[in-house]
Each structure stands twice: as structure tokens, then as C-alpha cells.
Amino acid sequence: MNYILLMINVLFLVFGQYLWKVGMTKIGTWGPGTILDLIKSPYIIGGGLVYVFATLIWLFILTRMPFSIAYPFQSLAYVFGIVMGYLVFKEAVTPTQWVGAAVIVLGVYLIAK
């Protein structure tokens, strides 16, 4: 159950970043009204709320797992971020980045073992 909660936490972190990316894409470049645009954006607000839920889950996880296992597990958010950038935002991902993602997954596996 702890690892399921960790995965939910990681997915919330990535989804919050996704919402912020979409929100900032819609807002565009920074200018005089950007702060007001941020406050009014449902994507920015939604991303913040997702982060609140991720933080609540994280606090619960900290009561149930060793920090030395739980915290490194969050690095999977980087891997999911690369995949999301590639699949959703159509960003170019280099072979070196894919290898780096694989190393992160291997590291998390070894730590969780």
C-alpha cells in the first residue's frame, strides 16, 4: 500500500506540473498583467490544488515509510516528466535523456528492493 501511495504522490506531482505548463502556455510571455493572469488561471489554480493533495499524501507517507526509501522514489517524477514532455507536449527527447531516465528507474528499483 505504501508504494501505491508513493506512485499516487508522484503522479500528482507530474499532473500538477502538467497543469502549470498548460496554464503558462496559455498565458504566454511575462508582462505587466501576468500576476493577475496567474491568479485567474484555472490551470495554475488547479495545479496548486493538485500540489496540496500531493503534499497531504506525502505527509502521510512520511509517517509510514523510511525517508531514505520514500524520498528517492519521488525522482520517478523526472522520468514521467520526460515521457509527458515527449508524448503530450511533443518535445524532443535525446537518447542521453532516455538513458538518464532508465538510470533513475534502476536506481529507484535498487533503493526499493
N, CA, C and O atoms as a DFTB+ gen file, in Angstrom:
452 C
 N C O
     1  1       0.822      -1.201       0.000
     2  2       0.000       0.000       0.000
     3  2       0.864       1.263       0.000
     4  3       0.509       2.261      -0.626
     5  1       1.998       1.215       0.702
     6  2       2.873       2.390       0.756
     7  2       3.381       2.777      -0.630
     8  3       3.454       3.961      -0.959
     9  1       3.730       1.783      -1.441
    10  2       4.250       2.080      -2.770
    11  2       3.157       2.616      -3.692
    12  3       3.426       3.424      -4.581
    13  1       1.939       2.167      -3.475
    14  2       0.816       2.715      -4.248
    15  2       0.624       4.187      -3.911
    16  3       0.417       5.015      -4.799
    17  1       0.693       4.506      -2.627
    18  2       0.587       5.912      -2.215
    19  2       1.735       6.738      -2.784
    20  3       1.533       7.875      -3.209
    21  1       2.928       6.175      -2.794
    22  2       4.066       6.879      -3.386
    23  2       3.831       7.153      -4.867
    24  3       4.131       8.246      -5.349
    25  1       3.297       6.171      -5.595
    26  2       3.026       6.370      -7.020
    27  2       1.942       7.430      -7.229
    28  3       2.045       8.252      -8.140
    29  1       0.922       7.413      -6.401
    30  2      -0.118       8.445      -6.493
    31  2       0.492       9.818      -6.246
    32  3       0.182      10.779      -6.949
    33  1       1.354       9.904      -5.250
    34  2       2.035      11.165      -4.952
    35  2       2.847      11.638      -6.151
    36  3       2.772      12.806      -6.532
    37  1       3.617      10.744      -6.743
    38  2       4.446      11.095      -7.901
    39  2       3.564      11.534      -9.070
    40  3       3.860      12.526      -9.736
    41  1       2.492      10.801      -9.316
    42  2       1.601      11.163     -10.423
    43  2       0.932      12.513     -10.183
    44  3       0.743      13.284     -11.124
    45  1       0.572      12.806      -8.934
    46  2       0.023      14.126      -8.620
    47  2       1.049      15.221      -8.883
    48  3       0.710      16.275      -9.420
    49  1       2.294      14.977      -8.511
    50  2       3.339      15.970      -8.770
    51  2       3.468      16.247     -10.266
    52  3       3.568      17.400     -10.685
    53  1       3.466      15.192     -11.058
    54  2       3.608      15.349     -12.502
    55  2       2.365      16.019     -13.089
    56  3       2.481      16.879     -13.962
    57  1       1.193      15.636     -12.623
    58  2      -0.037      16.237     -13.137
    59  2      -0.114      17.720     -12.777
    60  3      -0.579      18.529     -13.580
    61  1       0.339      18.078     -11.577
    62  2       0.383      19.489     -11.191
    63  2       1.293      20.275     -12.115
    64  3       0.954      21.387     -12.519
    65  1       2.439      19.716     -12.455
    66  2       3.356      20.377     -13.384
    67  2       2.747      20.480     -14.782
    68  3       2.924      21.481     -15.476
    69  1       2.033      19.436     -15.180
    70  2       1.340      19.468     -16.468
    71  2       0.361      20.647     -16.517
    72  3       0.340      21.409     -17.484
    73  1      -0.445      20.784     -15.465
    74  2      -1.409      21.884     -15.431
    75  2      -0.707      23.233     -15.480
    76  3      -1.161      24.147     -16.169
    77  1       0.402      23.361     -14.751
    78  2       1.141      24.624     -14.772
    79  2       1.723      24.904     -16.151
    80  3       1.716      26.049     -16.603
    81  1       2.219      23.886     -16.816
    82  2       2.768      24.064     -18.167
    83  2       1.675      24.529     -19.125
    84  3       1.881      25.462     -19.900
    85  1       0.512      23.876     -19.071
    86  2      -0.603      24.278     -19.929
    87  2      -1.029      25.703     -19.595
    88  3      -1.250      26.514     -20.494
    89  1      -1.142      26.006     -18.321
    90  2      -1.531      27.352     -17.903
    91  2      -0.564      28.408     -18.394
    92  3      -0.981      29.452     -18.896
    93  1       0.729      28.143     -18.252
    94  2       1.728      29.120     -18.690
    95  2       1.782      29.227     -20.213
    96  3       2.096      30.292     -20.744
    97  1       1.481      28.144     -20.915
    98  2       1.424      28.200     -22.370
    99  2       0.275      29.111     -22.813
   100  3       0.409      29.874     -23.769
   101  1      -0.840      29.021     -22.115
   102  2      -1.981      29.865     -22.443
   103  2      -1.729      31.326     -22.073
   104  3      -2.178      32.230     -22.777
   105  1      -1.019      31.558     -20.982
   106  2      -0.716      32.929     -20.563
   107  2       0.311      33.555     -21.495
   108  3       0.195      34.729     -21.850
   109  1       1.309      32.784     -21.891
   110  2       2.322      33.299     -22.804
   111  2       3.460      33.968     -22.066
   112  3       3.830      33.562     -20.965
   113  1       4.005      34.987     -22.680
   114  2       5.169      35.653     -22.107
   115  2       4.775      36.498     -20.899
   116  3       3.624      36.904     -20.744
   117  1       5.762      36.746     -20.058
   118  2       5.544      37.557     -18.865
   119  2       5.386      39.024     -19.253
   120  3       6.101      39.540     -20.112
   121  1       4.452      39.667     -18.610
   122  2       4.233      41.092     -18.847
   123  2       3.602      41.722     -17.627
   124  3       3.545      41.100     -16.566
   125  1       3.126      42.953     -17.762
   126  2       2.562      43.671     -16.619
   127  2       1.366      42.965     -15.967
   128  3       1.178      43.076     -14.756
   129  1       0.562      42.244     -16.744
   130  2      -0.625      41.608     -16.179
   131  2      -0.456      40.145     -15.847
   132  3      -1.436      39.458     -15.555
   133  1       0.771      39.656     -15.885
   134  2       0.991      38.212     -15.701
   135  2       0.540      37.719     -14.335
   136  3      -0.064      36.651     -14.238
   137  1       0.815      38.462     -13.296
   138  2       0.425      38.019     -11.941
   139  2      -1.088      37.856     -11.856
   140  3      -1.578      36.879     -11.290
   141  1      -1.818      38.796     -12.409
   142  2      -3.279      38.703     -12.413
   143  2      -3.737      37.514     -13.250
   144  3      -4.677      36.813     -12.876
   145  1      -3.075      37.287     -14.378
   146  2      -3.397      36.116     -15.211
   147  2      -3.165      34.815     -14.443
   148  3      -3.954      33.876     -14.555
   149  1      -2.086      34.761     -13.666
   150  2      -1.795      33.567     -12.857
   151  2      -2.894      33.323     -11.838
   152  3      -3.343      32.192     -11.650
   153  1      -3.317      34.381     -11.190
   154  2      -4.338      34.270     -10.140
   155  2      -5.672      33.810     -10.721
   156  3      -6.432      33.109     -10.053
   157  1      -5.957      34.198     -11.951
   158  2      -7.241      33.871     -12.579
   159  2      -7.230      32.569     -13.370
   160  3      -8.293      32.075     -13.745
   161  1      -6.067      32.007     -13.631
   162  2      -5.973      30.832     -14.490
   163  2      -6.462      29.569     -13.789
   164  3      -5.938      29.217     -12.732
   165  1      -7.455      28.877     -14.352
   166  2      -7.889      27.613     -13.740
   167  2      -6.792      26.549     -13.770
   168  3      -6.760      25.672     -12.907
   169  1      -5.900      26.618     -14.746
   170  2      -4.800      25.643     -14.825
   171  2      -3.787      25.862     -13.703
   172  3      -3.326      24.907     -13.078
   173  1      -3.449      27.111     -13.456
   174  2      -2.492      27.419     -12.391
   175  2      -3.113      27.098     -11.028
   176  3      -2.460      26.508     -10.168
   177  1      -4.358      27.483     -10.840
   178  2      -5.058      27.178      -9.583
   179  2      -5.178      25.663      -9.406
   180  3      -4.914      25.132      -8.327
   181  1      -5.580      24.975     -10.479
   182  2      -5.721      23.520     -10.407
   183  2      -4.405      22.834     -10.081
   184  3      -4.366      21.897      -9.283
   185  1      -3.323      23.304     -10.701
   186  2      -2.011      22.731     -10.401
   187  2      -1.640      22.930      -8.941
   188  3      -1.073      22.036      -8.313
   189  1      -1.958      24.097      -8.400
   190  2      -1.696      24.358      -6.983
   191  2      -2.495      23.438      -6.077
   192  3      -1.977      22.936      -5.079
   193  1      -3.760      23.216      -6.427
   194  2      -4.599      22.313      -5.622
   195  2      -4.096      20.883      -5.687
   196  3      -4.097      20.173      -4.682
   197  1      -3.669      20.462      -6.861
   198  2      -3.099      19.113      -7.001
   199  2      -1.862      18.991      -6.105
   200  3      -1.647      17.954      -5.477
   201  1      -1.057      20.044      -6.050
   202  2       0.129      20.029      -5.196
   203  2      -0.243      19.959      -3.711
   204  3       0.469      19.341      -2.920
   205  1      -1.344      20.587      -3.338
   206  2      -1.809      20.487      -1.947
   207  2      -2.131      19.034      -1.618
   208  3      -1.725      18.528      -0.572
   209  1      -2.861      18.361      -2.511
   210  2      -3.190      16.952      -2.273
   211  2      -1.937      16.084      -2.269
   212  3      -1.818      15.169      -1.454
   213  1      -1.002      16.365      -3.175
   214  2       0.257      15.612      -3.206
   215  2       1.009      15.787      -1.888
   216  3       1.599      14.837      -1.373
   217  1       0.985      16.990      -1.354
   218  2       1.677      17.250      -0.087
   219  2       1.008      16.504       1.061
   220  3       1.694      15.968       1.931
   221  1      -0.309      16.463       1.075
   222  2      -1.011      15.717       2.131
   223  2      -0.675      14.228       2.061
   224  3      -0.439      13.589       3.086
   225  1      -0.656      13.687       0.856
   226  2      -0.277      12.284       0.693
   227  2       1.165      12.079       1.152
   228  3       1.471      11.094       1.824
   229  1       2.046      13.004       0.792
   230  2       3.454      12.912       1.173
   231  2       3.604      12.906       2.692
   232  3       4.373      12.113       3.235
   233  1       2.883      13.774       3.371
   234  2       2.965      13.818       4.835
   235  2       2.507      12.495       5.442
   236  3       3.086      12.026       6.422
   237  1       1.479      11.898       4.868
   238  2       1.014      10.589       5.336
   239  2       2.083       9.525       5.078
   240  3       2.354       8.689       5.940
   241  1       2.684       9.562       3.895
   242  2       3.742       8.598       3.554
   243  2       4.895       8.689       4.553
   244  3       5.446       7.670       4.969
   245  1       5.253       9.911       4.933
   246  2       6.373      10.096       5.868
   247  2       6.134       9.427       7.216
   248  3       7.091       9.129       7.931
   249  1       4.885       9.188       7.574
   250  2       4.595       8.501       8.835
   251  2       4.658       6.986       8.697
   252  3       4.625       6.267       9.695
   253  1       4.748       6.499       7.457
   254  2       4.655       5.058       7.230
   255  2       5.891       4.417       6.629
   256  3       6.018       3.193       6.635
   257  1       6.809       5.232       6.108
   258  2       7.970       4.672       5.406
   259  2       9.246       5.374       5.825
   260  3       9.214       6.527       6.255
   261  1      10.361       4.687       5.702
   262  2      11.637       5.363       5.931
   263  2      11.852       6.453       4.875
   264  3      11.582       6.248       3.691
   265  1      12.328       7.579       5.310
   266  2      12.606       8.701       4.419
   267  2      13.602       8.311       3.330
   268  3      13.497       8.757       2.187
   269  1      14.569       7.472       3.701
   270  2      15.628       7.073       2.770
   271  2      15.105       6.226       1.617
   272  3      15.799       6.054       0.615
   273  1      13.905       5.701       1.741
   274  2      13.278       4.961       0.647
   275  2      12.247       5.842      -0.059
   276  3      12.216       5.902      -1.288
   277  1      11.420       6.514       0.706
   278  2      10.329       7.297       0.126
   279  2      10.835       8.458      -0.727
   280  3      10.344       8.670      -1.836
   281  1      11.805       9.207      -0.224
   282  2      12.237      10.406      -0.934
   283  2      12.874      10.105      -2.288
   284  3      12.527      10.764      -3.269
   285  1      13.783       9.149      -2.387
   286  2      14.335       8.839      -3.715
   287  2      13.273       8.373      -4.717
   288  3      13.421       8.566      -5.924
   289  1      12.209       7.763      -4.208
   290  2      11.147       7.280      -5.079
   291  2      10.503       8.431      -5.858
   292  3      10.009       8.237      -6.968
   293  1      10.513       9.614      -5.274
   294  2       9.914      10.766      -5.951
   295  2      10.688      11.175      -7.203
   296  3      10.178      11.937      -8.025
   297  1      11.897      10.683      -7.351
   298  2      12.650      11.015      -8.561
   299  2      11.998      10.413      -9.811
   300  3      12.334      10.795     -10.932
   301  1      11.072       9.479      -9.619
   302  2      10.338       8.957     -10.770
   303  2       9.521      10.056     -11.446
   304  3       9.151       9.924     -12.613
   305  1       9.238      11.136     -10.724
   306  2       8.539      12.269     -11.335
   307  2       9.342      12.819     -12.508
   308  3       8.759      13.270     -13.495
   309  1      10.672      12.790     -12.419
   310  2      11.513      13.243     -13.529
   311  2      11.308      12.366     -14.759
   312  3      11.240      12.860     -15.884
   313  1      11.209      11.063     -14.531
   314  2      11.014      10.125     -15.634
   315  2       9.656      10.367     -16.287
   316  3       9.554      10.450     -17.511
   317  1       8.619      10.479     -15.466
   318  2       7.292      10.733     -16.016
   319  2       7.234      12.099     -16.705
   320  3       6.499      12.275     -17.677
   321  1       7.997      13.045     -16.212
   322  2       8.071      14.357     -16.848
   323  2       8.665      14.276     -18.242
   324  3       8.189      14.936     -19.166
   325  1       9.701      13.470     -18.396
   326  2      10.303      13.273     -19.717
   327  2       9.297      12.623     -20.664
   328  3       9.140      13.048     -21.809
   329  1       8.628      11.598     -20.177
   330  2       7.633      10.901     -21.003
   331  2       6.498      11.855     -21.375
   332  3       6.055      11.872     -22.524
   333  1       6.029      12.643     -20.417
   334  2       4.949      13.588     -20.703
   335  2       5.402      14.649     -21.692
   336  3       4.664      14.999     -22.613
   337  1       6.610      15.163     -21.508
   338  2       7.125      16.136     -22.452
   339  2       7.143      15.585     -23.864
   340  3       6.796      16.280     -24.819
   341  1       7.544      14.348     -23.987
   342  2       7.638      13.695     -25.294
   343  2       6.257      13.414     -25.893
   344  3       5.990      13.764     -27.042
   345  1       5.381      12.779     -25.105
   346  2       4.081      12.341     -25.621
   347  2       3.054      13.463     -25.717
   348  3       2.333      13.563     -26.711
   349  1       2.985      14.296     -24.703
   350  2       1.925      15.306     -24.634
   351  2       2.339      16.613     -25.291
   352  3       1.592      17.184     -26.085
   353  1       3.532      17.081     -24.956
   354  2       3.961      18.384     -25.456
   355  2       4.809      18.289     -26.723
   356  3       5.266      19.300     -27.255
   357  1       5.013      17.046     -27.204
   358  2       5.748      16.802     -28.450
   359  2       7.156      17.397     -28.429
   360  3       7.648      17.898     -29.440
   361  1       7.790      17.332     -27.263
   362  2       9.166      17.837     -27.112
   363  2      10.153      16.767     -27.579
   364  3       9.894      15.569     -27.461
   365  1      11.272      17.216     -28.102
   366  2      12.335      16.289     -28.495
   367  2      13.053      15.795     -27.243
   368  3      13.407      16.580     -26.364
   369  1      13.260      14.496     -27.178
   370  2      13.994      13.891     -26.066
   371  2      15.172      13.140     -26.666
   372  3      15.007      12.286     -27.536
   373  1      16.354      13.473     -26.187
   374  2      17.568      12.873     -26.745
   375  2      17.787      11.469     -26.185
   376  3      17.256      11.125     -25.129
   377  1      18.566      10.667     -26.892
   378  2      18.911       9.346     -26.358
   379  2      19.567       9.435     -24.975
   380  3      19.338       8.581     -24.119
   381  1      20.374      10.461     -24.765
   382  2      21.016      10.629     -23.458
   383  2      19.983      10.844     -22.361
   384  3      20.138      10.333     -21.252
   385  1      18.940      11.593     -22.663
   386  2      17.877      11.799     -21.675
   387  2      17.151      10.488     -21.368
   388  3      16.821      10.218     -20.213
   389  1      16.899       9.670     -22.401
   390  2      16.260       8.372     -22.170
   391  2      17.139       7.473     -21.305
   392  3      16.644       6.777     -20.419
   393  1      18.434       7.493     -21.564
   394  2      19.356       6.700     -20.738
   395  2      19.331       7.209     -19.299
   396  3      19.309       6.414     -18.360
   397  1      19.335       8.515     -19.124
   398  2      19.247       9.096     -17.784
   399  2      17.976       8.663     -17.064
   400  3      18.001       8.355     -15.873
   401  1      16.866       8.643     -17.793
   402  2      15.599       8.193     -17.204
   403  2      15.686       6.735     -16.787
   404  3      15.192       6.356     -15.725
   405  1      16.315       5.916     -17.626
   406  2      16.479       4.496     -17.293
   407  2      17.343       4.321     -16.049
   408  3      17.064       3.459     -15.215
   409  1      18.378       5.125     -15.923
   410  2      19.245       5.064     -14.738
   411  2      18.444       5.427     -13.484
   412  3      18.609       4.800     -12.437
   413  1      17.581       6.435     -13.591
   414  2      16.743       6.817     -12.445
   415  2      15.837       5.652     -12.050
   416  3      15.719       5.327     -10.868
   417  1      15.198       5.024     -13.040
   418  2      14.311       3.891     -12.744
   419  2      15.091       2.767     -12.085
   420  3      14.620       2.171     -11.116
   421  1      16.276       2.471     -12.598
   422  2      17.101       1.427     -11.997
   423  2      17.471       1.793     -10.564
   424  3      17.419       0.946      -9.672
   425  1      17.839       3.032     -10.346
   426  2      18.193       3.474      -9.002
   427  2      17.044       3.360      -8.020
   428  3      17.230       2.926      -6.883
   429  1      15.858       3.748      -8.458
   430  2      14.684       3.630      -7.588
   431  2      14.389       2.159      -7.294
   432  3      14.041       1.801      -6.168
   433  1      14.529       1.321      -8.303
   434  2      14.326      -0.115      -8.097
   435  2      15.294      -0.657      -7.044
   436  3      14.890      -1.391      -6.142
   437  1      16.556      -0.296      -7.162
   438  2      17.567      -0.789      -6.218
   439  2      17.298      -0.283      -4.795
   440  3      17.472      -1.018      -3.823
   441  1      16.879       0.961      -4.688
   442  2      16.599       1.527      -3.355
   443  2      15.377       0.854      -2.735
   444  3      15.352       0.590      -1.533
   445  1      14.354       0.573      -3.566
   446  2      13.123      -0.030      -3.063
   447  2      13.292      -1.494      -2.714
   448  3      12.510      -2.040      -1.936
   449  1      14.295      -2.133      -3.274
   450  2      14.492      -3.582      -3.094
   451  2      14.851      -3.945      -1.687
   452  3      15.047      -5.121      -1.384
